[in-house]
Amino acid sequence: MGLGGCIILIAVGAILTFATDWDMQGVNLDLVGVILMIVGLIGVSTFSSIARRRRVVVPPTTPVVEDPAAPHHRRDGYSDGYGL
């Protein structure tokens, strides 16, 4: 379940808890709403911890320094014998 699903659970739970006055025999809709909100909050915290762990920090690259004593090779596609 992604972040959107968790937010939907929280919203549906809040609607059931605070915005409805339905009475169903054998079902406490306020409790169901609170449970949905708690599950949504657990999902958001789990999703954020996993997303934080996936973040990769790329180390800075080392600059390439060419050796002036080494022979210079052209890499333009023509100097390797396959071009003109």
Backbone as numpy.savetxt, mean C-alpha at the origin, in Angstrom:
# Nx Ny Nz CAx CAy CAz Cx Cy Cz
-8.36 -7.92 2.22 -9.22 -6.75 2.22 -8.32 -5.52 2.22
-8.59 -4.60 1.35 -7.77 -3.41 1.25 -8.24 -2.30 2.17
-7.60 -1.18 1.98 -7.92 -0.03 2.82 -9.34 0.45 2.58
-9.79 0.40 1.34 -11.16 0.82 1.03 -12.20 -0.03 1.72
-11.98 -1.34 1.75 -12.91 -2.24 2.44 -12.97 -1.97 3.92
-11.83 -1.66 4.52 -11.81 -1.34 5.95 -12.58 -0.05 6.24
-12.42 0.93 5.38 -13.14 2.19 5.58 -14.64 1.99 5.40
-15.02 1.13 4.47 -16.44 0.82 4.29 -17.00 0.12 5.52
-16.23 -0.80 6.11 -16.68 -1.46 7.34 -16.90 -0.44 8.46
-15.98 0.49 8.59 -16.12 1.51 9.63 -17.37 2.36 9.37
-17.59 2.74 8.12 -18.75 3.58 7.79 -20.06 2.84 8.03
-20.13 1.58 7.59 -21.37 0.81 7.80 -21.61 0.59 9.29
-20.55 0.32 10.04 -20.70 0.15 11.48 -21.17 1.41 12.17
-20.65 2.56 11.73 -21.09 3.82 12.33 -22.54 4.12 11.98
-22.94 3.79 10.75 -24.34 4.00 10.37 -25.26 3.11 11.20
-24.88 1.84 11.36 -25.72 0.94 12.17 -25.78 1.37 13.62
-24.69 1.90 14.15 -24.65 2.26 15.57 -25.35 3.58 15.84
-25.06 4.58 15.04 -25.50 5.93 15.39 -26.69 6.46 14.58
-26.93 5.93 13.40 -27.93 6.56 12.53 -29.20 5.74 12.33
-29.29 4.59 12.93 -30.50 3.79 12.76 -31.20 3.60 14.09
-32.50 3.41 14.01 -33.26 3.09 15.20 -34.13 1.85 14.96
-33.65 0.96 14.12 -34.37 -0.27 13.83 -34.31 -1.20 15.02
-35.37 -1.92 15.24 -35.40 -2.94 16.29 -35.64 -4.29 15.63
-34.67 -5.17 15.75 -34.81 -6.52 15.22 -34.78 -7.48 16.40
-35.67 -8.41 16.39 -35.74 -9.36 17.49 -34.57 -10.33 17.39
-33.78 -10.41 18.42 -32.65 -11.33 18.48 -31.35 -10.76 17.95
-31.37 -9.54 17.40 -30.15 -8.93 16.86 -30.02 -7.53 17.43
-28.89 -7.27 18.04 -28.59 -5.95 18.58 -27.76 -5.20 17.53
-28.42 -4.32 16.76 -27.73 -3.64 15.67 -26.65 -2.68 16.15
-26.82 -2.14 17.36 -25.76 -1.28 17.91 -24.49 -2.09 18.13
-24.62 -3.29 18.66 -23.45 -4.14 18.89 -22.82 -4.59 17.57
-23.66 -4.91 16.59 -23.13 -5.29 15.28 -22.35 -4.12 14.67
-22.86 -2.91 14.82 -22.16 -1.73 14.29 -20.83 -1.50 14.98
-20.81 -1.67 16.30 -19.55 -1.50 17.04 -18.54 -2.56 16.62
-18.99 -3.79 16.43 -18.09 -4.86 15.99 -17.53 -4.56 14.61
-18.37 -4.07 13.70 -17.88 -3.72 12.37 -16.86 -2.59 12.42
-17.09 -1.61 13.27 -16.13 -0.51 13.40 -14.80 -1.01 13.96
-14.85 -1.90 14.93 -13.61 -2.44 15.52 -12.84 -3.26 14.48
-13.55 -4.09 13.73 -12.89 -4.89 12.69 -12.29 -3.97 11.63
-12.99 -2.91 11.26 -12.45 -1.95 10.30 -11.20 -1.26 10.81
-11.20 -0.87 12.08 -10.01 -0.23 12.66 -8.83 -1.19 12.72
-9.09 -2.45 13.07 -8.01 -3.44 13.07 -7.46 -3.63 11.65
-8.34 -3.64 10.67 -7.90 -3.77 9.29 -7.07 -2.58 8.83
-7.47 -1.37 9.20 -6.71 -0.18 8.82 -5.33 -0.21 9.45
-5.25 -0.58 10.73 -3.94 -0.61 11.39 -3.06 -1.71 10.80
-3.63 -2.87 10.47 -2.86 -3.93 9.85 -2.38 -3.52 8.47
-3.26 -2.91 7.69 -2.89 -2.47 6.35 -1.78 -1.43 6.40
-1.86 -0.50 7.33 -0.84 0.54 7.41 0.50 -0.02 7.87
0.49 -1.02 8.76 1.76 -1.60 9.19 2.40 -2.41 8.07
1.58 -3.09 7.27 2.12 -3.85 6.13 2.64 -2.89 5.08
1.93 -1.82 4.81 2.38 -0.84 3.82 3.66 -0.16 4.28
3.81 0.07 5.56 5.03 0.69 6.08 6.21 -0.26 5.92
5.97 -1.57 6.09 7.03 -2.55 5.96 7.46 -2.74 4.51
6.55 -2.54 3.56 6.88 -2.70 2.14 7.69 -1.55 1.59
7.72 -0.45 2.27 8.43 0.72 1.77 9.92 0.41 1.70
10.52 0.59 0.54 11.92 0.26 0.32 12.70 1.55 0.16
13.80 1.63 0.88 14.67 2.80 0.77 15.83 2.41 -0.12
15.99 3.12 -1.22 17.06 2.83 -2.17 18.29 3.63 -1.75
19.41 2.93 -1.55 20.62 3.67 -1.16 21.12 4.51 -2.34
21.79 5.60 -2.03 22.30 6.43 -3.12 23.33 5.66 -3.94
23.35 5.92 -5.23 24.28 5.21 -6.10 25.66 5.84 -6.03
26.66 5.02 -6.26 28.04 5.48 -6.28 28.34 6.00 -7.68
28.90 7.18 -7.79 29.20 7.69 -9.13 30.27 6.84 -9.82
30.12 6.66 -11.11 31.08 5.88 -11.90 32.16 6.82 -12.41
33.39 6.49 -12.07 34.53 7.30 -12.50 35.29 6.47 -13.52
35.46 7.01 -14.72 36.18 6.29 -15.76 37.67 6.46 -15.57
38.40 5.38 -15.82 39.85 5.40 -15.71 40.43 6.01 -16.99
41.17 7.12 -16.87 41.71 7.75 -18.08 42.76 6.89 -18.77
43.39 5.95 -18.08 44.42 5.11 -18.69 43.82 3.96 -19.49
42.55 3.64 -19.25 41.90 2.54 -19.96 41.54 2.99 -21.37
41.60 2.04 -22.34 41.22 2.42 -23.71 39.74 2.77 -23.78
39.43 3.73 -24.62 38.05 4.21 -24.74 37.33 3.42 -25.82
36.20 2.83 -25.48 35.39 2.07 -26.42 34.11 2.82 -26.69
33.78 2.95 -27.97 32.51 3.57 -28.33 31.41 2.53 -28.23
30.29 2.88 -27.65 29.15 1.97 -27.52 27.95 2.59 -28.19
28.08 2.93 -29.49 26.99 3.57 -30.18 26.25 2.62 -31.12
26.66 1.35 -31.16 25.96 0.39 -32.01 26.64 0.19 -33.35
27.56 1.07 -33.73 28.23 0.95 -35.02 29.67 0.49 -34.88
30.28 0.68 -33.76 31.69 0.35 -33.61 31.94 -1.10 -33.25
30.88 -1.90 -33.07 31.08 -3.30 -32.69 31.06 -4.23 -33.89
31.05 -3.72 -35.12 31.12 -4.54 -36.30 29.78 -4.90 -36.91
28.68 -4.54 -36.28 27.36 -4.89 -36.78 26.69 -3.73 -37.51
27.24 -2.58 -37.42 26.65 -1.41 -38.06 27.29 -1.15 -39.41
27.35 0.09 -39.82 27.92 0.47 -41.12 29.40 0.38 -41.14
